[in-house]
Amino acid sequence: MSFTETTRTSWFSRLKSGVIGIFIGLILVFGMIWLLAWNEGRSVKTYRALVEGAGAVIDIDIGAVEAGNEGKLVHIAGRVDPIGTPTDSVLGVSASGASGLRRSVEMYQWVEEKKSETRKTLGGGEETVTTYAYAKEWRSDRADSADFRDGNGHQNPEMPISGERFTVERAMLGAFSIDGRAVADLGSDSVVPVANADLERMAEALGVTRPVKTDSQTIFVSADRQNPAVGDLRISFTREDTEAASFVGAQKGGGLVSYRTSNGRDLFLSSAGIASAADMFNAAQSENTLITWLVRVGGLIGLFIGFTLMLSLISIIADVIPVLGSVVAFGTGIIAAILTLLLGPLVIAIAWFAYRPLLSLAIVAAGALVGFAIFYLRAGKAKPIAGGVTA
């Protein structure tokens, strides 16, 4: 079920877009320069905060809260005892002994898929052929059919209920009270079975006229779950159980809060199971390194897009002759890549030097010594022999 739409854009309209692209590209380039520089500072500050924390943290017994550790960075680990029961008050489902309960809801609905193909026309214009296709799928979020290009016969009803998460307010590790959501985040998921006896109550809560059935794991709001209709629902529950956990934070009263390091960073580490403080700090350093590289890659991609937008006007002008425009676009793409590979690493290097001046100087000095050593060894091999000829 699909239809096709063709739109045409004149050369002058494309020129206007190209001029706007220059300004957008400039903003994007400057934004990525700031992002790359900020990321290096964030990485260094986080690294130093973790190093400081690893040197200051102390292991304490969870059996009792000692006033002498107030405000100190402490590491605790042990069995988790949730206080209370996470409950879905709407559908009346609870998970005794769990730290969290998650309600997942999917609705069978229309979704729109759009595919566009653009080709250049003589004179610098463009012709875009867009195909809109419609299919029925199970989705956890409702696709707004009012935004469909062809809404006739493709209407999605409102979802009577959506997915939600419920956690205990707090849990205990020995004598220490920990935020319930932080504990639930570490839990392992398992399905909460649903009994047929609960279906009548759920149907009333949902306010639906369609039959409500279950296979003990999933609730189906459907006349025929083998042949679902638009608006049918699938509802399931999973519980989050945390048997043991480890935390690093500042002791405050009978609980833990974020620890403020000397450079102003907040530290609060958590891990499922029993983990040593050293392992938790090592994991945090690895995460910091991963985030640093992801932001670097994202920044370089943003720079490339920015430079591409800034140079797009040149290829648009050349598109008066489509073949020439394609050649120029390829060339501007190469230029954008070169500019990205020049500016991106330069910004990273400058920021790296600004935040790590001593280490940067040490690396430069080491490089200079290696270069001098290589030059000295090569000069030593080129000794003059008889007749003025060198070896």
Secondary structure as the mmCIF struct_conf table of DSSP 4:
data_model
#
loop_
_struct_conf.conf_type_id
_struct_conf.id
_struct_conf.beg_label_comp_id
_struct_conf.beg_label_asym_id
_struct_conf.beg_label_seq_id
_struct_conf.end_label_comp_id
_struct_conf.end_label_asym_id
_struct_conf.end_label_seq_id
STRN STRN1 SER A 2 THR A 9
HELX_RH_AL_P HELX_RH_AL_P1 TRP A 11 ALA A 56
STRN STRN2 ILE A 58 ASP A 59
TURN_TY1_P TURN_TY1_P1 ILE A 62 GLY A 63
BEND BEND1 ALA A 64 ALA A 64
HELX_RH_3T_P HELX_RH_3T_P1 ALA A 67 ASN A 69
TURN_TY1_P TURN_TY1_P2 GLU A 70 GLY A 71
BEND BEND2 LYS A 72 LYS A 72
STRN STRN3 LEU A 73 ARG A 79
STRN STRN4 ASP A 81 ILE A 83
BEND BEND3 GLY A 84 GLY A 84
STRN STRN5 THR A 87 ASP A 88
TURN_TY1_P TURN_TY1_P3 SER A 89 GLY A 92
STRN STRN6 VAL A 93 SER A 94
TURN_TY1_P TURN_TY1_P4 SER A 96 GLY A 97
BEND BEND4 SER A 99 SER A 99
STRN STRN7 GLY A 100 LYS A 120
TURN_TY1_P TURN_TY1_P5 LEU A 122 GLY A 123
BEND BEND5 GLY A 124 GLY A 124
STRN STRN8 GLU A 126 ARG A 139
BEND BEND6 SER A 140 ASP A 141
HELX_RH_3T_P HELX_RH_3T_P2 SER A 145 ASP A 147
BEND BEND7 ARG A 149 ARG A 149
TURN_TY1_P TURN_TY1_P6 ASN A 152 GLY A 153
HELX_LH_PP_P HELX_LH_PP_P1 PRO A 157 MET A 159
BEND BEND8 PRO A 160 ILE A 161
STRN STRN9 GLU A 164 THR A 167
BEND BEND9 GLU A 169 GLU A 169
STRN STRN10 ARG A 170 LEU A 173
TURN_TY1_P TURN_TY1_P7 GLY A 174 ALA A 175
STRN STRN11 PHE A 176 ASP A 179
HELX_RH_AL_P HELX_RH_AL_P2 GLY A 180 ALA A 184
TURN_TY1_P TURN_TY1_P8 ASP A 185 LEU A 186
HELX_LH_PP_P HELX_LH_PP_P2 GLY A 187 GLY A 187
STRN STRN12 SER A 188 VAL A 191
HELX_LH_PP_P HELX_LH_PP_P3 VAL A 192 PRO A 193
HELX_RH_3T_P HELX_RH_3T_P3 ASN A 196 ASP A 198
HELX_RH_AL_P HELX_RH_AL_P3 LEU A 199 LEU A 206
TURN_TY1_P TURN_TY1_P9 GLY A 207 GLY A 207
BEND BEND10 ARG A 210 ARG A 210
STRN STRN13 VAL A 212 THR A 214
BEND BEND11 SER A 216 GLN A 217
STRN STRN14 THR A 218 VAL A 221
BEND BEND12 SER A 222 ALA A 223
TURN_TY1_P TURN_TY1_P10 ARG A 225 GLN A 226
BEND BEND13 ASN A 227 ASN A 227
TURN_TY1_P TURN_TY1_P11 VAL A 230 GLY A 231
STRN STRN15 LEU A 233 ASP A 241
BEND BEND14 GLU A 243 GLU A 243
STRN STRN16 ALA A 244 LYS A 252
TURN_TY1_P TURN_TY1_P12 GLY A 253 GLY A 254
STRN STRN17 GLY A 255 VAL A 257
HELX_LH_PP_P HELX_LH_PP_P4 SER A 258 SER A 258
STRN STRN18 TYR A 259 ARG A 260
HELX_LH_PP_P HELX_LH_PP_P5 THR A 261 THR A 261
TURN_TY1_P TURN_TY1_P13 SER A 262 ASN A 263
BEND BEND15 GLY A 264 GLY A 264
STRN STRN19 ASP A 266 LEU A 267
STRN STRN20 LEU A 269 ALA A 272
BEND BEND16 GLY A 273 ILE A 274
HELX_RH_AL_P HELX_RH_AL_P4 ALA A 277 ALA A 318
TURN_TY1_P TURN_TY1_P14 ASP A 319 VAL A 320
BEND BEND17 ILE A 321 ILE A 321
HELX_RH_AL_P HELX_RH_AL_P5 PRO A 322 TYR A 355
HELX_RH_AL_P HELX_RH_AL_P6 PRO A 357 LYS A 381
BEND BEND18 ALA A 382 ALA A 382
STRN STRN21 PRO A 384 PRO A 384
HELX_RH_3T_P HELX_RH_3T_P4 ALA A 386 GLY A 388
STRN STRN22 THR A 390 THR A 390
#
